[in-house]
Amino acid sequence: MLRALWGIAWSFFRIGGLSVVAVYAENNKRGSSMGLYNGLYRTGSLVGMLVGGLLVPIIGLSTVSIAFGLLSLLGLPLMLSSKINQVEETPGKIDTIAEEKPFIGRTAYKAAIIVSGFLLAMLYQGIVTSTMSSLIEHFYGESISIWNVVVSVTFLSGLIQAVRWTWEPFLGKTVGHWSDGAPGRLPIFIVSLIFAGGVFGLVSAKLPLWPWIAVTLLVMAGATILSTILDTIALDTAKTANVVSFLTVYTIFQDVGAALGPSISYIVIQLEAGFTFLYWSGSFILLILAAIWTVLAKRLNTFIKKEICESY
């Protein structure tokens, strides 16, 4: 029950954080702001994992949990002193993306964002996170030798996750900054989906250990890039509607996807060649998303050209 309550609380944290970035980020820096926000809370995950791992054997799980809970309460005075409030958009605050409301407001575009969030969360937060240890054990055994040092499957899996959390603030902000540029977010997002689709399935290939780790890190990089850009696209769209309501739906679908991922994974990996089927299916999903967003991008370009012609 407590774990379920924490899951609900995390959803509220996520909705609140995205809403704050949507409302207060400058229009031409929304991507870099989103990347920085995602990177900071991932860094918090890394610090929590490291500090918790060091302190639990010394002072116990209960003491560490209570201490972290008390630290969370520091958010209350910080929030009250920050004067963060929902603000109404005025005509002067609507950016160029929001001016495309006749297109972006269409149900198909919003549905594409929500479905993409669901699928990406299912693939990366659900499937990859839940099966990483099992995949390593399946291919390389319970103990692995790295530079003549024997480590456990759990340690290697945690190390790979920690590397991702370490680069998140830098890679996320950089990619977000690129998406703020003249080409826009959709071309980068589509190319990233194609790249991610190409490497996702390779995780299930029985490669030598170091090439496999390199491929896995590329998959993790893809997760950082895709989540940053899609979150920013969601913020752009939320600015044309009710910010909180749209981001609430978007976040709920992400959470459902992340929750379904492990359940699907544990069923599929029981099959013969289950890992292969699971991960190459993920590649197929990513490439399908790339095709869908390519069509949407073409329609958006057509819409913009039409608007420009009509303005003359």
C-alpha positions in Angstrom: 0.0 0.0 0.0 2.8 2.4 0.8 4.5 1.6 -2.4 1.3 2.3 -4.3 1.0 5.7 -2.5 4.6 6.5 -3.4 3.8 5.8 -7.0 0.8 8.2 -6.9 3.0 10.8 -5.2 5.7 10.4 -7.9 3.0 11.0 -10.6 2.1 14.3 -8.9 5.8 15.2 -8.7 6.2 14.6 -12.4 3.1 16.5 -13.3 4.1 19.4 -11.1 7.7 19.5 -12.5 6.6 19.4 -16.1 4.0 22.1 -15.5 6.6 24.4 -13.9 9.0 24.0 -16.8 6.1 24.6 -19.3 5.0 27.7 -17.6 8.3 29.3 -16.6 10.8 28.2 -19.3 11.6 30.8 -22.0 10.0 29.9 -25.3 13.4 29.6 -27.1 15.0 27.6 -24.3 12.2 25.1 -23.5 14.2 22.2 -24.8 17.3 22.9 -22.8 15.2 23.6 -19.7 13.4 20.3 -20.1 16.7 18.5 -20.5 18.2 20.1 -17.4 15.1 19.3 -15.4 15.1 15.6 -16.4 18.9 15.5 -15.8 18.6 16.9 -12.3 16.0 14.5 -11.0 18.0 11.6 -12.6 21.0 12.8 -10.7 18.9 12.7 -7.6 18.2 9.1 -8.4 21.9 8.4 -8.7 22.8 10.2 -5.4 20.0 8.4 -3.6 21.2 5.0 -4.9 24.8 5.7 -3.9 24.1 7.3 -0.5 21.4 4.7 0.3 23.7 1.8 -0.7 26.5 3.2 1.6 24.3 4.0 4.6 21.9 1.0 4.7 24.6 -1.5 5.8 25.8 1.0 8.5 22.6 2.5 10.0 19.9 0.3 8.6 17.1 0.6 6.0 14.5 2.0 8.4 16.8 4.9 9.5 17.8 5.7 5.9 14.2 5.6 4.7 13.0 7.9 7.5 15.9 10.3 6.9 15.1 10.5 3.2 11.4 11.1 4.0 12.4 14.0 6.3 14.6 15.4 3.6 11.5 15.3 1.2 9.7 17.6 3.7 12.2 20.3 2.9 10.3 20.7 -0.4 7.3 22.2 1.4 9.0 25.5 2.6 11.0 25.7 -0.7 7.7 25.4 -2.7 5.9 27.9 -0.5 8.8 30.4 -0.8 9.2 30.0 -4.6 5.8 31.7 -5.4 5.1 29.2 -8.2 1.6 29.6 -9.4 -0.3 28.7 -12.5 -0.3 31.7 -14.8 -2.7 32.4 -17.7 -1.2 32.8 -21.1 -1.5 36.3 -22.6 -1.3 37.0 -26.3 2.2 38.4 -25.9 3.4 35.1 -24.3 2.2 32.8 -27.1 5.3 31.5 -29.0 5.6 30.5 -32.6 4.8 26.9 -31.8 1.6 27.9 -30.0 0.6 29.9 -33.1 0.3 26.6 -34.9 -2.7 25.7 -32.7 -5.0 24.8 -35.6 -2.7 21.9 -36.4 -1.2 21.1 -33.0 -4.6 21.1 -31.4 -5.8 18.2 -33.6 -6.6 15.1 -31.7 -4.3 12.9 -33.9 -1.2 15.0 -32.9 -2.0 15.0 -29.2 -2.7 11.2 -29.4 0.6 10.6 -31.1 2.4 12.4 -28.2 0.5 10.4 -25.6 0.9 7.1 -27.3 4.6 7.8 -27.9 5.1 8.6 -24.2 3.3 5.3 -23.3 5.4 3.2 -25.6 8.8 4.8 -24.8 8.1 4.5 -21.0 7.1 0.8 -21.6 10.3 0.1 -23.5 12.9 2.0 -21.5 11.5 2.4 -18.0 9.6 -0.9 -18.1 11.3 -3.5 -20.3 14.9 -2.4 -20.2 15.1 -1.6 -16.5 13.3 -4.8 -15.5 15.2 -7.3 -17.7 18.7 -5.9 -17.7 19.9 -8.2 -14.9 18.2 -11.2 -16.3 19.6 -10.5 -19.8 23.2 -10.2 -18.4 22.8 -13.4 -16.5 21.3 -15.2 -19.5 24.2 -14.4 -21.7 27.2 -14.0 -19.3 26.3 -15.9 -16.1 25.8 -14.8 -12.5 29.4 -13.6 -12.1 31.3 -11.5 -14.6 35.0 -10.7 -14.8 35.8 -7.1 -15.7 39.5 -6.2 -15.7 40.2 -9.4 -13.7 37.6 -8.3 -11.1 34.6 -10.5 -10.6 31.4 -8.6 -10.2 27.8 -9.7 -9.8 25.0 -9.3 -12.4 23.2 -6.8 -10.2 26.3 -4.7 -9.8 26.9 -4.5 -13.6 23.3 -3.7 -14.2 23.3 -1.0 -11.6 26.6 0.4 -13.0 25.1 0.8 -16.5 22.0 2.6 -15.0 24.3 4.8 -13.0 26.3 5.8 -16.0 23.1 6.9 -17.7 22.0 9.0 -14.7 25.5 10.6 -14.6 25.3 11.9 -18.2 21.6 12.9 -18.1 22.1 16.6 -17.0 24.7 17.1 -19.8 23.3 15.1 -22.6 19.7 16.0 -21.9 20.4 19.7 -21.8 22.6 19.5 -24.9 19.9 17.7 -26.9 17.3 20.0 -25.6 19.4 23.0 -26.8 19.7 21.5 -30.2 15.9 21.0 -30.4 15.5 24.7 -29.6 17.4 25.6 -32.8 16.1 26.4 -36.3 15.5 22.8 -37.5 13.1 22.2 -34.7 12.4 19.2 -32.5 10.7 16.8 -34.9 13.6 16.2 -37.3 15.9 15.4 -34.3 13.1 13.2 -32.7 12.6 11.2 -35.9 16.3 10.6 -36.5 16.6 9.6 -32.8 13.8 7.1 -33.1 15.4 5.5 -36.2 18.8 5.3 -34.3 17.1 3.9 -31.2 15.2 1.4 -33.3 18.5 0.2 -34.9 20.3 -0.5 -31.6 17.5 -1.5 -29.3 17.2 -5.1 -30.7 21.0 -5.6 -30.6 20.9 -5.7 -26.8 19.4 -9.2 -27.2 22.3 -10.4 -29.4 25.0 -12.5 -27.8 27.9 -10.2 -28.3 31.3 -10.2 -26.5 30.9 -8.4 -23.2 32.5 -5.0 -24.0 30.7 -4.6 -27.4 27.4 -5.5 -25.6 28.0 -2.9 -22.9 28.7 -0.3 -25.7 25.5 -1.2 -27.4 23.6 -1.0 -24.1 25.0 2.4 -23.4 23.9 3.6 -26.8 20.4 2.3 -25.9 20.5 4.3 -22.7 21.7 7.4 -24.7 18.7 6.9 -26.9 16.4 6.8 -23.9 17.8 10.1 -22.7 17.5 11.8 -26.1 14.0 10.5 -26.8 12.5 11.3 -23.4 14.0 14.8 -23.4 12.6 15.7 -26.9 9.2 14.0 -26.4 8.7 15.8 -23.0 9.5 19.1 -24.7 7.1 18.4 -27.6 4.5 17.6 -24.9 5.3 21.0 -23.3 5.0 22.8 -26.6 1.5 21.3 -27.1 0.4 21.9 -23.5 1.1 25.6 -24.0 -1.7 25.7 -26.6 -4.2 24.1 -24.2 -4.6 23.7 -20.4 -1.1 22.9 -19.3 -1.9 20.8 -16.3 -4.7 18.8 -17.8 -2.8 17.7 -20.9 0.4 17.0 -18.9 -1.6 14.9 -16.4 -2.9 12.7 -19.2 0.6 12.5 -20.7 2.1 11.5 -17.4 -0.6 8.9 -16.5 0.0 7.1 -19.8 3.8 7.2 -19.2 3.2 5.6 -15.8 0.9 3.0 -17.2 3.5 2.1 -19.8 6.3 1.9 -17.3 4.1 -0.4 -15.1 3.1 -2.7 -18.0 6.7 -3.1 -19.3 7.9 -5.5 -16.5 4.7 -7.6 -16.7 5.0 -8.0 -20.4 8.7 -8.7 -20.1 8.4 -11.5 -17.5 5.8 -13.3 -19.6 7.8 -13.0 -22.9 11.2 -14.0 -21.6 9.8 -17.4 -20.5 9.4 -18.3 -24.2 12.1 -19.8 -26.3 14.2 -16.9 -27.7 12.1 -14.6 -25.5 14.7 -11.9 -25.1 15.2 -11.8 -28.9 11.5 -11.5 -29.5 11.1 -8.9 -26.8 13.9 -6.5 -27.8 13.4 -6.8 -31.6 9.7 -6.1 -31.1 10.9 -3.0 -29.3 13.0 -2.0 -32.3 10.0 -2.5 -34.6 7.8 -0.3 -32.4 10.4 2.5 -32.4 10.7 2.4 -36.2 6.9 2.5 -36.5 6.9 5.6 -34.3 9.5 7.1 -36.6 7.3 6.5 -39.6 4.3 8.0 -37.8 6.2 11.1 -36.8 7.6 11.5 -40.3 4.0 11.7 -41.6 3.1 14.2 -38.9 6.2 16.3 -39.7 5.3 16.5 -43.4 1.7 17.5 -42.5 3.0 20.2 -40.2 5.4 21.6 -42.8 2.5 21.6 -45.3 0.4 23.5 -42.8 3.1 26.1 -42.1 3.7 26.7 -45.8 0.0 27.1 -46.4 -0.2 29.6 -43.5 2.7 31.6 -44.9 1.2 31.7 -48.4 -2.2 32.9 -47.0 -0.5 35.6 -44.9 0.8 37.2 -48.1 
